[in-house]
Amino acid sequence: MSVRYRLPETVKLELSHGDWLVVKKRLTAGEYQRMLAMYLTEDQRVDGTKVGFSKVASHLLDWSFQGPDGQLVAISGLDPKDILAHLQDLPLEDFQEVRTAIDAHIDKMDKEIEAEKNAQAIASASSPISRSPEPSGGAMSGSMSSIEMSTV
């Protein structure tokens, strides 16, 4: 049997100018579903203008960003929909840096998951090899058949 549930984990991502982000290592099924809901329209179509913001807001937990007054812009503990409002207030180039960092993180986690699946598949495909029985006395015990080899 395998462990299907994981404890929530976070990752700190370094940005330019000494800034950083704290993001969820992986989303749960419910978090993923809420992320999708943030960018689907009422008729269940993808609103491409919301995809990047939704991915970032769903992964982002905290950051080191300061406002014009030099004070921390606090997002820790906020719902992703509230984080979304702060993201939309960022200058475009800063949002793009955040999105690029989070996209790279998501790609890295996807590769990790794939590697884990491959390792599990290899482990389950490999069956233990039993030792060959010791040969009994004599040249041929009768349990083996002889094979003639021809050379051309």
N, CA, C and O atoms as a GROMACS GRO file, in nm:
protein
  608
    1MET      N    1   0.084  -0.118   0.000
    1MET     CA    2   0.000   0.000   0.000
    1MET      C    3   0.088   0.124   0.000
    1MET      O    4   0.202   0.122   0.049
    2SER      N    5   0.036   0.230  -0.055
    2SER     CA    6   0.115   0.353  -0.062
    2SER      C    7   0.046   0.464   0.016
    2SER      O    8  -0.074   0.459   0.042
    3VAL      N    9   0.124   0.564   0.050
    3VAL     CA   10   0.072   0.682   0.118
    3VAL      C   11   0.019   0.776   0.010
    3VAL      O   12   0.094   0.818  -0.079
    4ARG      N   13  -0.107   0.808   0.016
    4ARG     CA   14  -0.170   0.892  -0.086
    4ARG      C   15  -0.183   1.038  -0.042
    4ARG      O   16  -0.196   1.127  -0.125
    5TYR      N   17  -0.180   1.062   0.087
    5TYR     CA   18  -0.191   1.197   0.138
    5TYR      C   19  -0.054   1.249   0.176
    5TYR      O   20   0.032   1.173   0.221
    6ARG      N   21  -0.034   1.377   0.158
    6ARG     CA   22   0.094   1.440   0.192
    6ARG      C   23   0.069   1.557   0.285
    6ARG      O   24  -0.036   1.620   0.282
    7LEU      N   25   0.167   1.582   0.367
    7LEU     CA   26   0.161   1.703   0.448
    7LEU      C   27   0.186   1.822   0.357
    7LEU      O   28   0.265   1.813   0.264
    8PRO      N   29   0.119   1.934   0.383
    8PRO     CA   30   0.144   2.052   0.299
    8PRO      C   31   0.290   2.094   0.310
    8PRO      O   32   0.345   2.104   0.419
    9GLU      N   33   0.350   2.120   0.196
    9GLU     CA   34   0.490   2.163   0.192
    9GLU      C   35   0.498   2.295   0.117
    9GLU      O   36   0.417   2.324   0.029
   10THR      N   37   0.598   2.374   0.154
   10THR     CA   38   0.620   2.501   0.086
   10THR      C   39   0.762   2.505   0.030
   10THR      O   40   0.850   2.431   0.073
   11VAL      N   41   0.780   2.593  -0.067
   11VAL     CA   42   0.910   2.613  -0.130
   11VAL      C   43   0.932   2.763  -0.138
   11VAL      O   44   0.840   2.839  -0.169
   12LYS      N   45   1.054   2.805  -0.109
   12LYS     CA   46   1.089   2.946  -0.122
   12LYS      C   47   1.160   2.967  -0.255
   12LYS      O   48   1.260   2.900  -0.284
   13LEU      N   49   1.108   3.059  -0.334
   13LEU     CA   50   1.166   3.089  -0.464
   13LEU      C   51   1.232   3.227  -0.458
   13LEU      O   52   1.171   3.324  -0.415
   14GLU      N   53   1.357   3.233  -0.501
   14GLU     CA   54   1.431   3.359  -0.500
   14GLU      C   55   1.402   3.436  -0.629
   14GLU      O   56   1.395   3.379  -0.738
   15LEU      N   57   1.386   3.567  -0.614
   15LEU     CA   58   1.363   3.656  -0.727
   15LEU      C   59   1.475   3.759  -0.736
   15LEU      O   60   1.568   3.758  -0.655
   16SER      N   61   1.465   3.847  -0.832
   16SER     CA   62   1.564   3.954  -0.845
   16SER      C   63   1.548   4.054  -0.730
   16SER      O   64   1.447   4.056  -0.661
   17HIS      N   65   1.650   4.136  -0.712
   17HIS     CA   66   1.650   4.243  -0.611
   17HIS      C   67   1.636   4.192  -0.468
   17HIS      O   68   1.593   4.266  -0.380
   18GLY      N   69   1.670   4.066  -0.445
   18GLY     CA   70   1.664   4.009  -0.309
   18GLY      C   71   1.524   3.971  -0.265
   18GLY      O   72   1.505   3.932  -0.150
   19ASP      N   73   1.426   3.981  -0.353
   19ASP     CA   74   1.289   3.943  -0.317
   19ASP      C   75   1.272   3.792  -0.325
   19ASP      O   76   1.354   3.722  -0.384
   20TRP      N   77   1.165   3.742  -0.265
   20TRP     CA   78   1.136   3.599  -0.263
   20TRP      C   79   0.986   3.576  -0.258
   20TRP      O   80   0.908   3.665  -0.226
   21LEU      N   81   0.949   3.454  -0.292
   21LEU     CA   82   0.811   3.406  -0.284
   21LEU      C   83   0.811   3.278  -0.203
   21LEU      O   84   0.907   3.202  -0.208
   22VAL      N   85   0.704   3.253  -0.129
   22VAL     CA   86   0.681   3.123  -0.068
   22VAL      C   87   0.558   3.067  -0.138
   22VAL      O   88   0.452   3.129  -0.139
   23VAL      N   89   0.575   2.947  -0.196
   23VAL     CA   90   0.467   2.886  -0.273
   23VAL      C   91   0.438   2.745  -0.222
   23VAL      O   92   0.520   2.684  -0.153
   24LYS      N   93   0.320   2.697  -0.256
   24LYS     CA   94   0.286   2.559  -0.225
   24LYS      C   95   0.369   2.468  -0.314
   24LYS      O   96   0.383   2.493  -0.433
   25LYS      N   97   0.425   2.364  -0.255
   25LYS     CA   98   0.504   2.271  -0.335
   25LYS      C   99   0.415   2.205  -0.440
   25LYS      O  100   0.452   2.197  -0.557
   26ARG      N  101   0.300   2.157  -0.398
   26ARG     CA  102   0.204   2.094  -0.487
   26ARG      C  103   0.063   2.130  -0.442
   26ARG      O  104   0.038   2.148  -0.323
   27LEU      N  105  -0.027   2.140  -0.537
   27LEU     CA  106  -0.167   2.166  -0.503
   27LEU      C  107  -0.238   2.035  -0.473
   27LEU      O  108  -0.205   1.931  -0.528
   28THR      N  109  -0.336   2.043  -0.384
   28THR     CA  110  -0.425   1.929  -0.361
   28THR      C  111  -0.529   1.928  -0.473
   28THR      O  112  -0.537   2.023  -0.551
   29ALA      N  113  -0.608   1.824  -0.479
   29ALA     CA  114  -0.714   1.816  -0.580
   29ALA      C  115  -0.812   1.932  -0.563
   29ALA      O  116  -0.856   1.991  -0.662
   30GLY      N  117  -0.846   1.964  -0.440
   30GLY     CA  118  -0.940   2.074  -0.414
   30GLY      C  119  -0.882   2.209  -0.453
   30GLY      O  120  -0.952   2.293  -0.508
   31GLU      N  121  -0.753   2.230  -0.424
   31GLU     CA  122  -0.688   2.355  -0.462
   31GLU      C  123  -0.680   2.368  -0.615
   31GLU      O  124  -0.698   2.476  -0.670
   32TYR      N  125  -0.655   2.258  -0.680
   32TYR     CA  126  -0.650   2.258  -0.827
   32TYR      C  127  -0.788   2.290  -0.884
   32TYR      O  128  -0.800   2.368  -0.979
   33GLN      N  129  -0.891   2.232  -0.826
   33GLN     CA  130  -1.028   2.258  -0.872
   33GLN      C  131  -1.065   2.405  -0.852
   33GLN      O  132  -1.126   2.466  -0.940
   34ARG      N  133  -1.028   2.463  -0.738
   34ARG     CA  134  -1.056   2.605  -0.713
   34ARG      C  135  -0.977   2.694  -0.810
   34ARG      O  136  -1.026   2.800  -0.851
   35MET      N  137  -0.855   2.652  -0.846
   35MET     CA  138  -0.776   2.728  -0.943
   35MET      C  139  -0.848   2.730  -1.077
   35MET      O  140  -0.860   2.836  -1.140
   36LEU      N  141  -0.896   2.613  -1.121
   36LEU     CA  142  -0.970   2.607  -1.248
   36LEU      C  143  -1.093   2.695  -1.244
   36LEU      O  144  -1.124   2.764  -1.341
   37ALA      N  145  -1.164   2.694  -1.133
   37ALA     CA  146  -1.286   2.774  -1.120
   37ALA      C  147  -1.256   2.923  -1.132
   37ALA      O  148  -1.342   3.000  -1.174
   38MET      N  149  -1.134   2.963  -1.094
   38MET     CA  150  -1.098   3.104  -1.102
   38MET      C  151  -1.085   3.152  -1.246
   38MET      O  152  -1.100   3.271  -1.273
   39TYR      N  153  -1.058   3.062  -1.340
   39TYR     CA  154  -1.043   3.107  -1.478
   39TYR      C  155  -1.143   3.049  -1.576
   39TYR      O  156  -1.130   3.070  -1.697
   40LEU      N  157  -1.241   2.976  -1.529
   40LEU     CA  158  -1.347   2.929  -1.618
   40LEU      C  159  -1.462   3.030  -1.615
   40LEU      O  160  -1.494   3.087  -1.511
   41THR      N  161  -1.523   3.049  -1.730
   41THR     CA  162  -1.638   3.137  -1.738
   41THR      C  163  -1.762   3.061  -1.690
   41THR      O  164  -1.754   2.942  -1.660
   42GLU      N  165  -1.874   3.129  -1.683
   42GLU     CA  166  -1.998   3.065  -1.637
   42GLU      C  167  -2.038   2.948  -1.726
   42GLU      O  168  -2.099   2.852  -1.679
   43ASP      N  169  -2.004   2.955  -1.855
   43ASP     CA  170  -2.037   2.845  -1.946
   43ASP      C  171  -1.921   2.745  -1.959
   43ASP      O  172  -1.913   2.669  -2.056
   44GLN      N  173  -1.832   2.745  -1.858
   44GLN     CA  174  -1.721   2.649  -1.846
   44GLN      C  175  -1.618   2.658  -1.958
   44GLN      O  176  -1.556   2.558  -1.994
   45ARG      N  177  -1.600   2.777  -2.012
   45ARG     CA  178  -1.494   2.801  -2.110
   45ARG      C  179  -1.376   2.867  -2.039
   45ARG      O  180  -1.393   2.937  -1.940
   46VAL      N  181  -1.259   2.843  -2.093
   46VAL     CA  182  -1.138   2.902  -2.035
   46VAL      C  183  -1.128   3.048  -2.075
   46VAL      O  184  -1.135   3.083  -2.193
   47ASP      N  185  -1.113   3.133  -1.975
   47ASP     CA  186  -1.085   3.275  -1.999
   47ASP      C  187  -0.934   3.291  -1.993
   47ASP      O  188  -0.875   3.297  -1.885
   48GLY      N  189  -0.872   3.296  -2.111
   48GLY     CA  190  -0.726   3.301  -2.120
   48GLY      C  191  -0.663   3.417  -2.046
   48GLY      O  192  -0.545   3.410  -2.010
   49THR      N  193  -0.738   3.523  -2.024
   49THR     CA  194  -0.682   3.638  -1.953
   49THR      C  195  -0.667   3.612  -1.804
   49THR      O  196  -0.600   3.688  -1.734
   50LYS      N  197  -0.728   3.505  -1.754
   50LYS     CA  198  -0.725   3.476  -1.610
   50LYS      C  199  -0.635   3.358  -1.573
   50LYS      O  200  -0.607   3.338  -1.454
   51VAL      N  201  -0.590   3.282  -1.670
   51VAL     CA  202  -0.515   3.159  -1.641
   51VAL      C  203  -0.388   3.187  -1.562
   51VAL      O  204  -0.366   3.126  -1.456
   52GLY      N  205  -0.303   3.277  -1.610
   52GLY     CA  206  -0.177   3.307  -1.542
   52GLY      C  207  -0.199   3.358  -1.401
   52GLY      O  208  -0.132   3.315  -1.307
   53PHE      N  209  -0.292   3.451  -1.386
   53PHE     CA  210  -0.321   3.505  -1.254
   53PHE      C  211  -0.372   3.397  -1.159
   53PHE      O  212  -0.334   3.393  -1.042
   54SER      N  213  -0.458   3.309  -1.210
   54SER     CA  214  -0.514   3.202  -1.127
   54SER      C  215  -0.408   3.104  -1.080
   54SER      O  216  -0.407   3.063  -0.964
   55LYS      N  217  -0.317   3.066  -1.171
   55LYS     CA  218  -0.208   2.974  -1.134
   55LYS      C  219  -0.121   3.036  -1.025
   55LYS      O  220  -0.087   2.970  -0.927
   56VAL      N  221  -0.085   3.161  -1.044
   56VAL     CA  222   0.002   3.229  -0.947
   56VAL      C  223  -0.070   3.242  -0.813
   56VAL      O  224  -0.014   3.208  -0.709
   57ALA      N  225  -0.194   3.292  -0.814
   57ALA     CA  226  -0.268   3.313  -0.690
   57ALA      C  227  -0.292   3.182  -0.614
   57ALA      O  228  -0.296   3.181  -0.491
   58SER      N  229  -0.309   3.072  -0.688
   58SER     CA  230  -0.335   2.942  -0.624
   58SER      C  231  -0.212   2.882  -0.559
   58SER      O  232  -0.223   2.804  -0.465
   59HIS      N  233  -0.094   2.918  -0.607
   59HIS     CA  234   0.031   2.865  -0.552
   59HIS      C  235   0.094   2.957  -0.448
   59HIS      O  236   0.162   2.910  -0.357
   60LEU      N  237   0.074   3.086  -0.461
   60LEU     CA  238   0.144   3.185  -0.380
   60LEU      C  239   0.090   3.191  -0.237
   60LEU      O  240  -0.031   3.202  -0.216
   61LEU      N  241   0.181   3.183  -0.140
   61LEU     CA  242   0.143   3.191   0.001
   61LEU      C  243   0.194   3.318   0.068
   61LEU      O  244   0.128   3.375   0.155
   62ASP      N  245   0.313   3.362   0.028
   62ASP     CA  246   0.373   3.480   0.091
   62ASP      C  247   0.480   3.536  -0.002
   62ASP      O  248   0.523   3.470  -0.097
   63TRP      N  249   0.521   3.659   0.026
   63TRP     CA  250   0.626   3.723  -0.051
   63TRP      C  251   0.692   3.831   0.030
   63TRP      O  252   0.648   3.862   0.141
   64SER      N  253   0.797   3.888  -0.025
   64SER     CA  254   0.871   3.994   0.044
   64SER      C  255   0.842   4.131  -0.014
   64SER      O  256   0.914   4.227   0.018
   65PHE      N  257   0.740   4.145  -0.097
   65PHE     CA  258   0.715   4.269  -0.168
   65PHE      C  259   0.670   4.381  -0.075
   65PHE      O  260   0.591   4.361   0.018
   66GLN      N  261   0.722   4.499  -0.103
   66GLN     CA  262   0.686   4.618  -0.027
   66GLN      C  263   0.609   4.714  -0.116
   66GLN      O  264   0.627   4.717  -0.238
   67GLY      N  265   0.522   4.792  -0.053
   67GLY     CA  266   0.446   4.893  -0.124
   67GLY      C  267   0.527   5.021  -0.136
   67GLY      O  268   0.642   5.027  -0.092
   68PRO      N  269   0.468   5.124  -0.197
   68PRO     CA  270   0.538   5.252  -0.216
   68PRO      C  271   0.581   5.317  -0.084
   68PRO      O  272   0.673   5.398  -0.081
   69ASP      N  273   0.513   5.280   0.025
   69ASP     CA  274   0.547   5.336   0.156
   69ASP      C  275   0.659   5.260   0.225
   69ASP      O  276   0.698   5.294   0.337
   70GLY      N  277   0.712   5.156   0.159
   70GLY     CA  278   0.820   5.077   0.218
   70GLY      C  279   0.772   4.968   0.314
   70GLY      O  280   0.852   4.895   0.370
   71GLN      N  281   0.642   4.958   0.331
   71GLN     CA  282   0.584   4.856   0.420
   71GLN      C  283   0.553   4.728   0.342
   71GLN      O  284   0.520   4.733   0.223
   72LEU      N  285   0.566   4.615   0.410
   72LEU     CA  286   0.534   4.485   0.350
   72LEU      C  287   0.389   4.483   0.303
   72LEU      O  288   0.299   4.526   0.375
   73VAL      N  289   0.367   4.434   0.182
   73VAL     CA  290   0.231   4.410   0.133
   73VAL      C  291   0.196   4.269   0.179
   73VAL      O  292   0.239   4.170   0.118
   74ALA      N  293   0.118   4.260   0.286
   74ALA     CA  294   0.091   4.131   0.350
   74ALA      C  295  -0.011   4.050   0.272
   74ALA      O  296  -0.122   4.096   0.246
   75ILE      N  297   0.029   3.929   0.235
   75ILE     CA  298  -0.063   3.837   0.168
   75ILE      C  299  -0.073   3.704   0.241
   75ILE      O  300  -0.158   3.621   0.208
   76SER      N  301   0.013   3.682   0.340
   76SER     CA  302   0.014   3.556   0.413
   76SER      C  303  -0.122   3.532   0.477
   76SER      O  304  -0.176   3.619   0.546
   77GLY      N  305  -0.177   3.414   0.454
   77GLY     CA  306  -0.305   3.378   0.512
   77GLY      C  307  -0.426   3.421   0.431
   77GLY      O  308  -0.539   3.389   0.467
   78LEU      N  309  -0.403   3.493   0.322
   78LEU     CA  310  -0.515   3.537   0.239
   78LEU      C  311  -0.564   3.426   0.147
   78LEU      O  312  -0.488   3.337   0.109
   79ASP      N  313  -0.691   3.430   0.112
   79ASP     CA  314  -0.751   3.342   0.014
   79ASP      C  315  -0.693   3.375  -0.124
   79ASP      O  316  -0.664   3.491  -0.151
   80PRO      N  317  -0.676   3.276  -0.211
   80PRO     CA  318  -0.623   3.305  -0.344
   80PRO      C  319  -0.697   3.416  -0.418
   80PRO      O  320  -0.635   3.492  -0.493
   81LYS      N  321  -0.827   3.427  -0.399
   81LYS     CA  322  -0.903   3.534  -0.467
   81LYS      C  323  -0.860   3.671  -0.416
   81LYS      O  324  -0.862   3.768  -0.491
   82ASP      N  325  -0.821   3.680  -0.287
   82ASP     CA  326  -0.772   3.807  -0.233
   82ASP      C  327  -0.629   3.834  -0.278
   82ASP      O  328  -0.592   3.949  -0.301
   83ILE      N  329  -0.549   3.729  -0.291
   83ILE     CA  330  -0.413   3.744  -0.342
   83ILE      C  331  -0.418   3.794  -0.486
   83ILE      O  332  -0.334   3.872  -0.528
   84LEU      N  333  -0.518   3.747  -0.560
   84LEU     CA  334  -0.536   3.788  -0.699
   84LEU      C  335  -0.543   3.940  -0.712
   84LEU      O  336  -0.485   3.997  -0.805
   85ALA      N  337  -0.612   4.005  -0.622
   85ALA     CA  338  -0.623   4.151  -0.627
   85ALA      C  339  -0.487   4.217  -0.612
   85ALA      O  340  -0.458   4.316  -0.680
   86HIS      N  341  -0.403   4.165  -0.524
   86HIS     CA  342  -0.268   4.220  -0.505
   86HIS      C  343  -0.183   4.196  -0.631
   86HIS      O  344  -0.105   4.283  -0.671
   87LEU      N  345  -0.197   4.080  -0.692
   87LEU     CA  346  -0.122   4.049  -0.813
   87LEU      C  347  -0.158   4.145  -0.925
   87LEU      O  348  -0.071   4.189  -1.001
   88GLN      N  349  -0.285   4.178  -0.937
   88GLN     CA  350  -0.330   4.267  -1.044
   88GLN      C  351  -0.280   4.410  -1.026
   88GLN      O  352  -0.279   4.488  -1.120
   89ASP      N  353  -0.239   4.444  -0.904
   89ASP     CA  354  -0.185   4.578  -0.877
   89ASP      C  355  -0.036   4.589  -0.906
   89ASP      O  356   0.019   4.699  -0.904
   90LEU      N  357   0.031   4.476  -0.932
   90LEU     CA  358   0.175   4.478  -0.959
   90LEU      C  359   0.203   4.540  -1.097
   90LEU      O  360   0.121   4.530  -1.188
   91PRO      N  361   0.318   4.604  -1.111
   91PRO     CA  362   0.361   4.642  -1.246
   91PRO      C  363   0.375   4.515  -1.330
   91PRO      O  364   0.411   4.409  -1.278
   92LEU      N  365   0.348   4.526  -1.460
   92LEU     CA  366   0.346   4.409  -1.548
   92LEU      C  367   0.476   4.330  -1.541
   92LEU      O  368   0.472   4.207  -1.530
   93GLU      N  369   0.591   4.398  -1.546
   93GLU     CA  370   0.719   4.325  -1.546
   93GLU      C  371   0.742   4.248  -1.415
   93GLU      O  372   0.806   4.144  -1.416
   94ASP      N  373   0.690   4.300  -1.305
   94ASP     CA  374   0.704   4.229  -1.177
   94ASP      C  375   0.612   4.108  -1.173
   94ASP      O  376   0.652   4.001  -1.125
   95PHE      N  377   0.489   4.123  -1.222
   95PHE     CA  378   0.400   4.007  -1.229
   95PHE      C  379   0.460   3.900  -1.318
   95PHE      O  380   0.455   3.781  -1.285
   96GLN      N  381   0.518   3.941  -1.432
   96GLN     CA  382   0.578   3.843  -1.524
   96GLN      C  383   0.692   3.767  -1.456
   96GLN      O  384   0.708   3.647  -1.479
   97GLU      N  385   0.772   3.835  -1.374
   97GLU     CA  386   0.880   3.766  -1.303
   97GLU      C  387   0.823   3.665  -1.204
   97GLU      O  388   0.874   3.553  -1.193
   98VAL      N  389   0.718   3.703  -1.134
   98VAL     CA  390   0.653   3.612  -1.039
   98VAL      C  391   0.595   3.491  -1.114
   98VAL      O  392   0.614   3.377  -1.073
   99ARG      N  393   0.525   3.518  -1.221
   99ARG     CA  394   0.464   3.409  -1.298
   99ARG      C  395   0.571   3.316  -1.355
   99ARG      O  396   0.554   3.194  -1.350
  100THR      N  397   0.679   3.370  -1.408
  100THR     CA  398   0.786   3.288  -1.463
  100THR      C  399   0.845   3.197  -1.355
  100THR      O  400   0.870   3.079  -1.380
  101ALA      N  401   0.867   3.252  -1.235
  101ALA     CA  402   0.922   3.173  -1.125
  101ALA      C  403   0.826   3.061  -1.084
  101ALA      O  404   0.868   2.948  -1.060
  102ILE      N  405   0.698   3.092  -1.076
  102ILE     CA  406   0.600   2.991  -1.035
  102ILE      C  407   0.580   2.888  -1.146
  102ILE      O  408   0.566   2.769  -1.117
  103ASP      N  409   0.578   2.930  -1.272
  103ASP     CA  410   0.569   2.834  -1.383
  103ASP      C  411   0.688   2.737  -1.382
  103ASP      O  412   0.670   2.617  -1.403
  104ALA      N  413   0.808   2.789  -1.356
  104ALA     CA  414   0.928   2.703  -1.349
  104ALA      C  415   0.914   2.605  -1.232
  104ALA      O  416   0.953   2.489  -1.243
  105HIS      N  417   0.861   2.653  -1.121
  105HIS     CA  418   0.839   2.566  -1.005
  105HIS      C  419   0.740   2.455  -1.039
  105HIS      O  420   0.764   2.339  -1.006
  106ILE      N  421   0.630   2.490  -1.105
  106ILE     CA  422   0.529   2.391  -1.142
  106ILE      C  423   0.590   2.288  -1.237
  106ILE      O  424   0.564   2.168  -1.222
  107ASP      N  425   0.668   2.332  -1.333
  107ASP     CA  426   0.735   2.239  -1.426
  107ASP      C  427   0.827   2.144  -1.351
  107ASP      O  428   0.830   2.024  -1.379
  108LYS      N  429   0.901   2.197  -1.255
  108LYS     CA  430   0.992   2.114  -1.176
  108LYS      C  431   0.913   2.009  -1.096
  108LYS      O  432   0.955   1.893  -1.089
  109MET      N  433   0.801   2.048  -1.037
  109MET     CA  434   0.720   1.954  -0.959
  109MET      C  435   0.658   1.848  -1.051
  109MET      O  436   0.649   1.731  -1.013
  110ASP      N  437   0.615   1.888  -1.171
  110ASP     CA  438   0.561   1.792  -1.267
  110ASP      C  439   0.666   1.687  -1.304
  110ASP      O  440   0.634   1.568  -1.314
  111LYS      N  441   0.789   1.731  -1.324
  111LYS     CA  442   0.898   1.638  -1.356
  111LYS      C  443   0.927   1.545  -1.238
  111LYS      O  444   0.956   1.427  -1.257
  112GLU      N  445   0.918   1.598  -1.117
  112GLU     CA  446   0.938   1.517  -0.997
  112GLU      C  447   0.831   1.409  -0.988
  112GLU      O  448   0.861   1.293  -0.959
  113ILE      N  449   0.707   1.447  -1.011
  113ILE     CA  450   0.596   1.352  -1.006
  113ILE      C  451   0.616   1.243  -1.111
  113ILE      O  452   0.596   1.125  -1.083
  114GLU      N  453   0.655   1.283  -1.231
  114GLU     CA  454   0.679   1.186  -1.339
  114GLU      C  455   0.791   1.090  -1.302
  114GLU      O  456   0.781   0.970  -1.328
  115ALA      N  457   0.898   1.143  -1.243
  115ALA     CA  458   1.010   1.057  -1.201
  115ALA      C  459   0.964   0.958  -1.093
  115ALA      O  460   1.005   0.841  -1.094
  116GLU      N  461   0.880   1.004  -1.000
  116GLU     CA  462   0.828   0.914  -0.896
  116GLU      C  463   0.743   0.803  -0.958
  116GLU      O  464   0.755   0.687  -0.919
  117LYS      N  465   0.658   0.840  -1.054
  117LYS     CA  466   0.575   0.740  -1.122
  117LYS      C  467   0.662   0.638  -1.194
  117LYS      O  468   0.636   0.517  -1.186
  118ASN      N  469   0.764   0.685  -1.264
  118ASN     CA  470   0.853   0.595  -1.337
  118ASN      C  471   0.926   0.501  -1.241
  118ASN      O  472   0.941   0.383  -1.269
  119ALA      N  473   0.971   0.554  -1.128
  119ALA     CA  474   1.041   0.471  -1.030
  119ALA      C  475   0.947   0.364  -0.974
  119ALA      O  476   0.988   0.250  -0.953
  120GLN      N  477   0.822   0.402  -0.949
  120GLN     CA  478   0.724   0.306  -0.898
  120GLN      C  479   0.692   0.200  -1.002
  120GLN      O  480   0.678   0.082  -0.970
  121ALA      N  481   0.682   0.241  -1.128
  121ALA     CA  482   0.652   0.146  -1.236
  121ALA      C  483   0.765   0.045  -1.251
  121ALA      O  484   0.741  -0.074  -1.269
  122ILE      N  485   0.887   0.094  -1.243
  122ILE     CA  486   1.003   0.004  -1.254
  122ILE      C  487   1.006  -0.092  -1.136
  122ILE      O  488   1.032  -0.211  -1.153
  123ALA      N  489   0.980  -0.040  -1.016
  123ALA     CA  490   0.982  -0.124  -0.897
  123ALA      C  491   0.874  -0.230  -0.902
  123ALA      O  492   0.898  -0.344  -0.861
  124SER      N  493   0.755  -0.196  -0.951
  124SER     CA  494   0.647  -0.294  -0.954
  124SER      C  495   0.663  -0.392  -1.071
  124SER      O  496   0.614  -0.505  -1.063
  125ALA      N  497   0.731  -0.352  -1.177
  125ALA     CA  498   0.753  -0.441  -1.291
  125ALA      C  499   0.862  -0.542  -1.262
  125ALA      O  500   0.862  -0.652  -1.318
  126SER      N  501   0.954  -0.507  -1.176
  126SER     CA  502   1.064  -0.597  -1.142
  126SER      C  503   1.016  -0.694  -1.036
  126SER      O  504   0.974  -0.655  -0.928
  127SER      N  505   1.023  -0.822  -1.069
  127SER     CA  506   0.988  -0.922  -0.969
  127SER      C  507   1.117  -0.980  -0.913
  127SER      O  508   1.220  -0.981  -0.981
  128PRO      N  509   1.111  -1.025  -0.791
  128PRO     CA  510   1.233  -1.082  -0.733
  128PRO      C  511   1.279  -1.204  -0.814
  128PRO      O  512   1.198  -1.282  -0.863
  129ILE      N  513   1.407  -1.216  -0.827
  129ILE     CA  514   1.465  -1.328  -0.901
  129ILE      C  515   1.503  -1.434  -0.799
  129ILE      O  516   1.576  -1.408  -0.703
  130SER      N  517   1.454  -1.555  -0.822
  130SER     CA  518   1.488  -1.664  -0.730
  130SER      C  519   1.618  -1.728  -0.776
  130SER      O  520   1.651  -1.730  -0.894
  131ARG      N  521   1.689  -1.778  -0.680
  131ARG     CA  522   1.814  -1.845  -0.713
  131ARG      C  523   1.789  -1.970  -0.792
  131ARG      O  524   1.689  -2.040  -0.771
  132SER      N  525   1.877  -1.999  -0.884
  132SER     CA  526   1.868  -2.124  -0.960
  132SER      C  527   1.900  -2.238  -0.866
  132SER      O  528   1.984  -2.226  -0.777
  133PRO      N  529   1.833  -2.350  -0.888
  133PRO     CA  530   1.864  -2.465  -0.800
  133PRO      C  531   2.006  -2.514  -0.826
  133PRO      O  532   2.058  -2.506  -0.938
  134GLU      N  533   2.067  -2.563  -0.722
  134GLU     CA  534   2.202  -2.618  -0.733
  134GLU      C  535   2.196  -2.742  -0.821
  134GLU      O  536   2.103  -2.823  -0.809
  135PRO      N  537   2.296  -2.759  -0.910
  135PRO     CA  538   2.294  -2.880  -0.994
  135PRO      C  539   2.319  -3.004  -0.908
  135PRO      O  540   2.397  -3.002  -0.813
  136SER      N  541   2.250  -3.111  -0.944
  136SER     CA  542   2.272  -3.235  -0.871
  136SER      C  543   2.396  -3.302  -0.928
  136SER      O  544   2.451  -3.257  -1.028
  137GLY      N  545   2.439  -3.404  -0.868
  137GLY     CA  546   2.561  -3.471  -0.910
  137GLY      C  547   2.554  -3.521  -1.053
  137GLY      O  548   2.445  -3.551  -1.102
  138GLY      N  549   2.666  -3.530  -1.119
  138GLY     CA  550   2.671  -3.583  -1.255
  138GLY      C  551   2.671  -3.470  -1.356
  138GLY      O  552   2.644  -3.355  -1.323
  139ALA      N  553   2.702  -3.505  -1.481
  139ALA     CA  554   2.710  -3.406  -1.586
  139ALA      C  555   2.573  -3.354  -1.624
  139ALA      O  556   2.556  -3.234  -1.645
  140MET      N  557   2.474  -3.441  -1.634
  140MET     CA  558   2.338  -3.401  -1.666
  140MET      C  559   2.246  -3.470  -1.569
  140MET      O  560   2.256  -3.591  -1.549
  141SER      N  561   2.157  -3.395  -1.510
  141SER     CA  562   2.069  -3.456  -1.412
  141SER      C  563   1.939  -3.504  -1.473
  141SER      O  564   1.861  -3.572  -1.406
  142GLY      N  565   1.914  -3.472  -1.595
  142GLY     CA  566   1.790  -3.515  -1.658
  142GLY      C  567   1.687  -3.403  -1.656
  142GLY      O  568   1.586  -3.412  -1.726
  143SER      N  569   1.709  -3.298  -1.576
  143SER     CA  570   1.611  -3.190  -1.571
  143SER      C  571   1.640  -3.086  -1.678
  143SER      O  572   1.556  -2.999  -1.703
  144MET      N  573   1.753  -3.093  -1.739
  144MET     CA  574   1.787  -2.998  -1.844
  144MET      C  575   1.786  -3.070  -1.978
  144MET      O  576   1.816  -3.189  -1.986
  145SER      N  577   1.751  -2.999  -2.079
  145SER     CA  578   1.759  -3.060  -2.211
  145SER      C  579   1.888  -3.009  -2.276
  145SER      O  580   1.932  -2.897  -2.250
  146SER      N  581   1.946  -3.091  -2.357
  146SER     CA  582   2.069  -3.048  -2.423
  146SER      C  583   2.032  -2.976  -2.552
  146SER      O  584   1.936  -3.013  -2.619
  147ILE      N  585   2.108  -2.876  -2.585
  147ILE     CA  586   2.083  -2.799  -2.707
  147ILE      C  587   2.206  -2.813  -2.794
  147ILE      O  588   2.318  -2.787  -2.751
  148GLU      N  589   2.182  -2.854  -2.916
  148GLU     CA  590   2.292  -2.863  -3.008
  148GLU      C  591   2.314  -2.727  -3.071
  148GLU      O  592   2.219  -2.660  -3.111
  149MET      N  593   2.436  -2.687  -3.079
  149MET     CA  594   2.469  -2.561  -3.141
  149MET      C  595   2.536  -2.589  -3.274
  149MET      O  596   2.624  -2.675  -3.284
  150SER      N  597   2.495  -2.518  -3.373
  150SER     CA  598   2.560  -2.534  -3.502
  150SER      C  599   2.639  -2.410  -3.531
  150SER      O  600   2.599  -2.299  -3.495
  151THR      N  601   2.749  -2.429  -3.595
  151THR     CA  602   2.829  -2.314  -3.635
  151THR      C  603   2.825  -2.307  -3.786
  151THR      O  604   2.831  -2.410  -3.855
  152VAL      N  605   2.815  -2.191  -3.836
  152VAL     CA  606   2.809  -2.175  -3.979
  152VAL      C  607   2.940  -2.127  -4.033
  152VAL      O  608   2.953  -2.107  -4.154
   0.00000   0.00000   0.00000
